[in-house]
Amino acid sequence: MQDHGRPPNAAPPTLAPPTLAPPIDPMVDARRFMVDGQLRPNRVTDPFLLAAMGDLPRHRFLSPTLSPWAHADADVPLPNGRVLMQPMVIAKLMQLLALRQGDRVLVVGAGRGYAAAVLARMGGRVVALEADAAMAAEARRLLPGLVPPGAVTVEEGPLAEGFAAGGPYDAILIEGEVPEIPAALSGQLAEGGRLATILAGGVRGAGPRAVLGRRAGASFALADAFDAFTAPLPGFRPAPAFVF
């Protein structure tokens, strides 16, 4: 019996392949939970910062064995006693800098480059300074494709000396706990420049505190910002006092 619904010599109909849903990336959900569960409840409100941290693949800055803990509410260990700082703490430090589009930024102790990448995605022109050659090499490997071309330059050198050749800076982030702010670093701030870090004794010596420093003319003033702690950053230990 002839099928009058189509010409007798027509090819049989073909079925379109089923449309498959894109694979689910668990890290996307983890970043969303990090933003909504850790950052927003702790008064991180800068929309550009929230967008950058919500989009940047934080787990890429860790070894495969530690990447499942990338979004935990804690520091995550890196080699040689270094850490990838707790999301809430690093977010609040970066928020203190009040970054503006095109600001020149120095990240001291940049590690594998996570905070430098966030600041670059927020519109900063970033110098990432690292004393550990292996971590600097990792930063150079990881950053291309994660930040706008030319937005981050990775430099190697002593952390406490900063990188004067790239200054003066509108903002400096010291990514770790330090016992003091070296004059060599604060002196690299531009007029009105901001510096954020965790100071071991805070301004008033009451325990580790996040601090915000500002350059105004020849003066540099520090103020406590919030309670925080993280791993000490090497290269900032004051010289031991001479004992008679």
Backbone torsions as a table, in degrees:
resi	resn	phi	psi	omega
1	MET	NA	127.8	-175.9
2	GLN	-75.5	138.3	175.1
3	ASP	-85.0	106.5	-177.7
4	HIS	-76.5	1.1	-178.9
5	GLY	-81.2	-14.2	179.2
6	ARG	-149.6	158.6	178.8
7	PRO	-58.1	148.4	-174.3
8	PRO	-62.6	-27.8	-177.7
9	ASN	-99.3	7.8	-177.6
10	ALA	-71.5	146.9	177.2
11	ALA	-68.0	148.8	178.4
12	PRO	-63.0	150.0	-179.6
13	PRO	-64.6	149.2	176.9
14	THR	-113.2	148.6	178.7
15	LEU	-93.1	136.0	175.4
16	ALA	-68.2	142.2	177.7
17	PRO	-62.1	147.4	-179.8
18	PRO	-62.3	145.0	176.6
19	THR	-81.8	120.4	-177.4
20	LEU	-94.7	138.4	175.3
21	ALA	-67.7	143.7	177.9
22	PRO	-61.4	148.8	179.9
23	PRO	-60.4	145.0	-179.2
24	ILE	-84.7	124.8	177.1
25	ASP	-95.3	110.1	-178.1
26	PRO	-62.6	-23.2	-179.5
27	MET	-70.3	-28.1	176.7
28	VAL	-63.7	-46.3	177.1
29	ASP	-64.1	-39.1	-179.4
30	ALA	-62.6	-40.2	178.5
31	ARG	-67.5	-38.4	178.8
32	ARG	-64.1	-42.2	178.4
33	PHE	-66.4	-35.2	177.3
34	MET	-61.8	-46.6	-178.9
35	VAL	-65.9	-47.4	-174.1
36	ASP	-80.2	-27.3	-175.4
37	GLY	-101.0	-21.2	-178.3
38	GLN	-116.1	-45.2	-172.5
39	LEU	-80.9	-55.5	-177.6
40	ARG	-59.1	-43.8	179.7
41	PRO	-65.2	-17.3	179.7
42	ASN	-104.7	29.0	171.0
43	ARG	65.9	29.6	167.6
44	VAL	-86.7	110.5	-170.3
45	THR	-121.1	-11.4	-178.3
46	ASP	-61.7	117.1	-174.7
47	PRO	-65.8	-32.2	179.7
48	PHE	-71.5	-36.9	176.8
49	LEU	-67.2	-45.4	178.8
50	LEU	-61.8	-41.0	179.9
51	ALA	-66.3	-41.7	-179.1
52	ALA	-65.6	-45.6	-179.2
53	MET	-71.9	-27.4	177.8
54	GLY	-75.6	-19.4	-176.6
55	ASP	-105.0	-33.5	-175.1
56	LEU	-69.7	128.4	-179.5
57	PRO	-72.7	86.5	-176.1
58	ARG	-57.8	-33.6	-177.1
59	HIS	-64.7	-21.0	-179.7
60	ARG	-67.4	-18.2	-177.4
61	PHE	-91.1	9.2	178.1
62	LEU	-123.3	161.5	173.7
63	SER	-66.9	157.0	180.0
64	PRO	-55.6	-33.3	-178.8
65	THR	-71.6	-25.7	-178.4
66	LEU	-102.6	-10.7	-176.1
67	SER	-58.9	-29.6	176.3
68	PRO	-61.5	-19.6	-179.9
69	TRP	-98.8	12.3	-174.3
70	ALA	-58.5	-32.2	-173.4
71	HIS	-107.8	12.3	178.1
72	ALA	-66.9	154.0	-179.2
73	ASP	-83.2	60.6	-175.8
74	ALA	-166.6	161.2	169.9
75	ASP	-64.8	146.5	176.1
76	VAL	-117.2	130.0	-173.8
77	PRO	-67.8	141.8	169.2
78	LEU	-116.3	173.5	179.0
79	PRO	-62.0	157.9	172.4
80	ASN	59.3	37.5	175.1
81	GLY	77.0	4.9	179.0
82	ARG	-87.5	166.9	-179.2
83	VAL	-140.2	154.9	161.8
84	LEU	-88.2	114.7	-168.4
85	MET	-65.3	148.4	175.9
86	GLN	-46.3	131.6	-175.4
87	PRO	-52.9	-45.6	-177.2
88	MET	-63.2	-41.4	-177.0
89	VAL	-68.5	-47.9	-178.8
90	ILE	-66.1	-34.3	178.2
91	ALA	-64.3	-44.6	-178.7
92	LYS	-68.7	-34.6	175.2
93	LEU	-63.3	-45.5	-179.6
94	MET	-66.2	-34.7	178.1
95	GLN	-64.4	-34.5	177.8
96	LEU	-58.5	-29.2	-176.3
97	LEU	-71.6	-15.4	178.8
98	ALA	46.8	56.1	-173.1
99	LEU	-63.6	139.9	175.7
100	ARG	-115.2	152.1	179.7
101	GLN	-54.2	127.3	177.5
102	GLY	87.3	-1.3	178.3
103	ASP	-59.3	142.2	174.1
104	ARG	-86.7	125.5	-171.4
105	VAL	-127.3	138.0	172.3
106	LEU	-113.2	125.0	174.0
107	VAL	-107.4	116.1	-176.6
108	VAL	-99.2	124.3	-174.0
109	GLY	77.1	48.7	-170.6
110	ALA	-72.4	-11.9	179.4
111	GLY	58.9	-131.1	179.4
112	ARG	-87.0	1.2	168.0
113	GLY	104.1	11.9	-175.8
114	TYR	-62.3	-55.4	-177.6
115	ALA	-63.6	-37.0	176.7
116	ALA	-59.8	-40.0	179.4
117	ALA	-66.7	-41.2	178.2
118	VAL	-60.9	-47.6	-178.0
119	LEU	-64.8	-35.4	176.6
120	ALA	-66.4	-39.2	178.3
121	ARG	-68.5	-21.6	176.1
122	MET	-84.1	-0.9	177.0
123	GLY	107.6	3.9	179.2
124	GLY	-78.9	154.2	170.1
125	ARG	-104.2	107.9	-159.6
126	VAL	-111.0	134.4	164.9
127	VAL	-104.6	119.4	179.4
128	ALA	-101.0	109.8	-176.9
129	LEU	-99.2	128.4	-178.9
130	GLU	-142.0	135.4	179.0
131	ALA	-88.5	-23.8	-178.6
132	ASP	-84.6	113.6	-173.8
133	ALA	-62.3	-37.3	-178.7
134	ALA	-66.9	-41.0	179.4
135	MET	-71.1	-35.2	175.8
136	ALA	-62.0	-40.6	178.0
137	ALA	-64.1	-39.1	177.2
138	GLU	-63.9	-40.5	178.4
139	ALA	-61.6	-43.4	179.1
140	ARG	-63.9	-32.2	179.0
141	ARG	-74.8	-39.1	-171.9
142	LEU	-81.1	-36.1	-167.2
143	LEU	-69.6	-38.1	179.2
144	PRO	-57.7	132.4	-177.5
145	GLY	91.5	-17.9	178.4
146	LEU	-101.7	-17.0	-179.7
147	VAL	-131.9	160.6	176.3
148	PRO	-58.1	145.3	-179.7
149	PRO	-54.6	130.5	177.8
150	GLY	77.9	3.1	-175.9
151	ALA	-77.3	-24.0	-179.0
152	VAL	-129.0	131.6	171.7
153	THR	-114.7	127.4	179.7
154	VAL	-96.4	125.7	179.4
155	GLU	-123.3	149.9	177.0
156	GLU	-111.7	140.5	177.5
157	GLY	165.8	173.4	179.0
158	PRO	-61.0	129.2	-172.6
159	LEU	-65.9	-42.3	-175.0
160	ALA	-67.6	-13.9	179.8
161	GLU	-91.7	-10.1	-177.8
162	GLY	66.4	-158.2	178.6
163	PHE	-142.1	82.9	-172.6
164	ALA	-62.0	-29.5	-176.8
165	ALA	-62.3	-23.8	-180.0
166	GLY	-94.6	-4.4	-175.2
167	GLY	-90.6	-173.0	-1.7
168	PRO	-73.3	155.3	-173.7
169	TYR	-106.4	142.9	173.3
170	ASP	-77.5	-25.5	-178.6
171	ALA	-150.2	141.1	174.7
172	ILE	-128.6	128.5	173.5
173	LEU	-112.1	120.2	172.2
174	ILE	-96.6	112.2	-168.5
175	GLU	-91.2	71.7	179.4
176	GLY	161.5	175.6	177.5
177	GLU	-86.7	136.0	179.5
178	VAL	-130.6	153.5	179.9
179	PRO	-81.1	-19.5	-179.6
180	GLU	-162.3	165.1	176.4
181	ILE	-100.1	110.6	-179.3
182	PRO	-63.1	142.9	177.8
183	ALA	-61.5	-29.7	178.6
184	ALA	-60.9	-31.7	179.4
185	LEU	-81.8	-52.1	-178.3
186	SER	-60.8	-28.7	178.9
187	GLY	-71.7	-10.4	179.0
188	GLN	-92.3	2.7	176.6
189	LEU	-79.8	141.7	172.1
190	ALA	-74.6	167.8	174.9
191	GLU	-56.4	127.9	-177.3
192	GLY	79.9	4.1	-178.0
193	GLY	-69.2	154.6	-177.6
194	ARG	-118.9	146.3	177.1
195	LEU	-131.7	132.8	179.0
196	ALA	-128.6	137.9	176.2
197	THR	-163.9	-175.9	172.1
198	ILE	-109.6	118.8	-178.2
199	LEU	-97.1	129.3	-171.6
200	ALA	-53.8	-41.1	-179.8
201	GLY	-108.5	8.2	-173.7
202	GLY	61.4	-175.2	179.2
203	VAL	-73.0	-34.0	-175.5
204	ARG	-102.7	8.5	176.1
205	GLY	71.5	28.9	-175.9
206	ALA	-103.2	17.6	-178.2
207	GLY	114.9	170.7	-175.9
208	PRO	-57.0	132.4	179.5
209	ARG	-142.3	141.6	166.8
210	ALA	-69.6	137.6	-178.5
211	VAL	-129.0	154.2	174.9
212	LEU	-122.6	124.5	176.5
213	GLY	-109.7	149.5	179.6
214	ARG	-133.6	140.8	175.7
215	ARG	-96.8	126.2	175.3
216	ALA	-137.1	106.3	-176.1
217	GLY	62.9	-128.0	179.8
218	ALA	-88.2	-2.8	-174.9
219	SER	-102.4	152.1	175.7
220	PHE	-133.2	117.3	-175.1
221	ALA	-117.3	138.5	179.2
222	LEU	-109.1	145.8	174.5
223	ALA	-138.9	142.1	174.9
224	ASP	-65.1	145.7	-179.3
225	ALA	-119.4	-52.2	179.1
226	PHE	-163.8	159.4	176.7
227	ASP	-67.7	136.1	179.3
228	ALA	-166.8	154.9	173.2
229	PHE	-149.1	154.5	176.8
230	THR	-161.7	-176.5	-178.6
231	ALA	-70.2	142.0	176.1
232	PRO	-62.0	144.1	178.7
233	LEU	-91.0	125.9	-178.4
234	PRO	-66.8	153.8	177.4
235	GLY	92.2	2.9	-178.7
236	PHE	-117.1	5.8	-179.8
237	ARG	-68.2	128.8	177.0
238	PRO	-63.9	149.3	177.8
239	ALA	-62.4	140.4	-179.7
240	PRO	-63.3	142.3	-179.2
241	ALA	-67.5	146.1	178.7
242	PHE	-74.3	131.0	-179.4
243	VAL	-105.7	124.9	178.2
244	PHE	-77.7	NA	NA
